[in-house]
Amino acid sequence: MAEKMTCGVAVVGCGTVGGATATLLTRDAEILRARTGLDLELRHVVDVNFDNARRLGLDESLFRTDLQAALDDPGVGVVCELIGGTSIAKTVIERALAAGKNVVTANKALLARHGAELWAAARRAGRCIAFEASCAGGIPIIRALSDGLIANRIDALYGIVNGTCNYILTAMTRQGQSYGEALAQAQADGLAEADPTLDVGGHDSAHKLAILAALAFGRQIDLDAIPVQGVDKLQLCDIQYGNELGYTVKLLAIAQRRRTGLSLRVGPAFISKQHPLAWVSGPFNAVSVYGHATGHTMYYGRGAGAYPTASAVVADIASLASGTALRAFEQLGIWPDRCERADQLSVEEVSSRYYLRLQAEDRPGVFARVAAILGQHEISISSLLQHEPPEEACPQAGVPVVITTHRAREGDVRQALTHIDALDSVMGSSVCIGIVDEHPEQL
């Protein structure tokens, strides 16, 4: 039998994911040798606090407080940056590349903001950055886009890529919980941070969308140009009305190829209960990809958590150690440092169907005025629903009027709602949620 190749590994950051990665490398070393033909040797665990490392029973002889000790070790071939953030983490990656080490990271915020710059630095150093764990935990979506679907022109991508939000929306949909109740339960179950803003505000999903869209379309993506809405303003009554109309609400990260550019956005959207994404519940993630040759493929699994994410990190280590990742990095033209900037369409140019809810006074002529305004903006009404939900689900004054539209430009819908909200018979601000139809397959 051929001698197994040894690759030394340094794990930088021994928190939830770093600790799980170190555990897999040591506890499952024999499994990894048998499956990969590689000896992936954990040589350094770098951090400033080793409480978690000790709880996990890691060998204290591996503990380092100085990153340079790992960078100076000629036996280290891969450095895993697992500390998060966009400042110190960026420095760690840059130092590792300059020292001639390949890098694995799960840092979606850093790659979404500085990916092209870091990939260019890796290319200058003759090294590679692997990042499977950055977008969907244990789901191998990066490999799908950069390998399994490489023969495709990707036309669209729809992702449920934040488990916290999906858990909250599942609880609101199935248990009838309010947003506040569902968030509190998610925090109690360890599925939401004490400060959940990054998740529930939609920005975590936007980071992941920027990375996935860059690979899917072979373009540099401007993170700041992605329109983002979160789930923190959703009301239970809208979820209930949507359910009556045959829809489930999900926080979707959407990327679509249009004739004039790329349409990217993150926000709550209604999808048919028959769509496979509607079945994704609790903390699970899923990504639907539409290719011109494959049609629709979907990737489902645990999008976060210590060991699912560590599974992706260790897979990247093995890919780097075998040389597979570096060859793909050198040969493929999909990496953002080799691509032009995308032409990203403004949210006003998005065309969709819409769910609208307004609170109106119960008197004659109100709906006629609303319908007239919609017509003036070339928005056609598809259906009308009017009955009062339980008071606790929709406590605003007035009678709720729910309208679904045929396909319309979002810019036109926004202008129409501005005029509708200005009517003296309409109370407060109207609610607008996009309705996402099944993407047409180009087979």
Secondary structure, DSSP 8 states (H G I E B T S, - for coil): ----EEEEEEEE--SHHHHHHHHHHHHTHHHHHHHHSEEEEEEEEE-S--HHHHHTT--GGGEES-HHHHHT-TTEEEEEE-S-SSSHHHHHHHHHHHTT-EEEE--HHHHHHHHHHHHHHHHHHT--EE-THHHHTTS-HHHIIIIITTTS-EEEEEEE--HHHHHHHHHHHHS---HHHHHHHHHHTTSS-SS-HHHHTSHHHHHHHHHHHHHHHTSB--GGGS-B--STT--HHHHHHHHHTTEEEEEEEEEEEETTEEEEEEEEEEEETTSGGGG--TTEEEEEEEETTTEEEEEEEE-SSHHHHHHHHHHHHHHHHHTHHHHHHHH-S-SGGGS-B--B--GGG-EEEEEEEEEE-SSTTHHHHHHHHHHHTT--EEEEE-----TTT---SSEEEEEEESSEEHHHHHHHHHHHHTSTTEEEEEEEEEEE-------
